[in-house]
Amino acid sequence: MNQNPWVEMRDGRAPRLWLSLPEGNLLISWETMKKIRATSDFLNIVFECEYGIITFFSSEPLRELYELLQMEMVRKIDGTRLAVKVDEIPE
């Protein structure tokens, strides 16, 4: 089993990132992801997308995930194994 709570794309790129959460699943378009940033220690990653502001929290550095997001090479993030907060952006 993958020790990381994300699955890397090995060949090519998926048109959407699958984010599984305890309350359901989201497919996030890469084209809507913007303002991706991480804290200097890579314990938090934040980005905006069509669902709002997504924040990942970890006690271990998420640098590898950040690098994979940069290259759009993440197939799935398991939000049941990683602390995730989804804040809707008011329209």
C-alpha positions in Angstrom: 0.0 0.0 0.0 1.2 3.5 -0.8 2.5 5.1 2.4 1.7 8.6 1.0 -1.9 9.8 1.0 -1.6 10.6 -2.7 -1.2 8.7 -5.9 1.3 9.9 -8.5 0.6 9.7 -12.2 3.3 7.7 -13.9 2.4 8.1 -17.5 0.8 11.3 -18.8 -1.6 13.5 -16.9 -5.2 13.1 -15.7 -7.5 16.0 -16.7 -8.7 16.2 -13.1 -7.4 15.6 -9.7 -9.5 13.2 -7.6 -9.8 14.4 -4.0 -11.5 11.9 -1.7 -13.0 13.3 1.5 -14.9 11.6 4.4 -18.1 13.3 3.1 -17.6 12.5 -0.6 -15.4 12.9 -3.6 -14.3 15.9 -5.7 -12.8 16.0 -9.2 -10.8 19.2 -9.5 -9.9 20.6 -12.9 -6.2 21.4 -13.2 -7.2 24.5 -15.2 -9.1 26.0 -12.2 -6.2 25.4 -9.7 -4.4 28.6 -8.9 -2.5 30.3 -6.2 -0.8 27.1 -5.1 1.4 27.8 -2.1 3.1 26.0 0.8 4.5 27.1 4.1 8.3 27.2 4.3 8.3 23.8 6.1 5.8 22.3 3.6 3.5 21.2 6.4 0.6 23.1 4.8 -0.4 23.4 1.1 -3.2 25.7 0.0 -4.7 26.4 -3.4 -7.9 27.8 -4.9 -10.1 25.9 -7.3 -13.7 25.7 -8.5 -14.7 24.3 -5.1 -13.1 27.1 -3.1 -9.9 27.2 -1.1 -8.4 23.7 -0.3 -5.9 23.4 2.5 -3.9 20.3 3.4 -2.3 20.0 6.9 0.3 17.5 7.9 2.7 16.7 10.6 5.2 15.5 7.9 6.5 17.7 5.1 4.4 17.6 1.9 7.2 18.8 -0.4 6.8 15.8 -2.7 3.1 16.5 -3.1 3.9 20.1 -3.8 6.4 19.2 -6.5 3.9 16.8 -8.1 1.2 19.5 -8.0 3.6 21.8 -9.8 4.0 19.2 -12.6 0.2 18.3 -12.6 1.2 14.7 -11.9 -1.1 13.8 -9.0 -4.0 11.3 -9.8 -5.6 11.2 -6.4 -5.3 12.6 -2.9 -6.8 10.6 -0.1 -8.3 13.2 2.2 -9.3 10.5 4.7 -5.5 10.0 5.4 -4.6 13.6 5.4 -6.2 16.6 7.2 -8.1 18.7 4.5 -10.2 21.8 4.8 -12.4 23.0 2.0 -13.6 26.6 2.3 -16.1 27.8 -0.2 -15.4 31.2 -1.7 -18.5 33.5 -1.6 -19.6 34.6 -5.0 
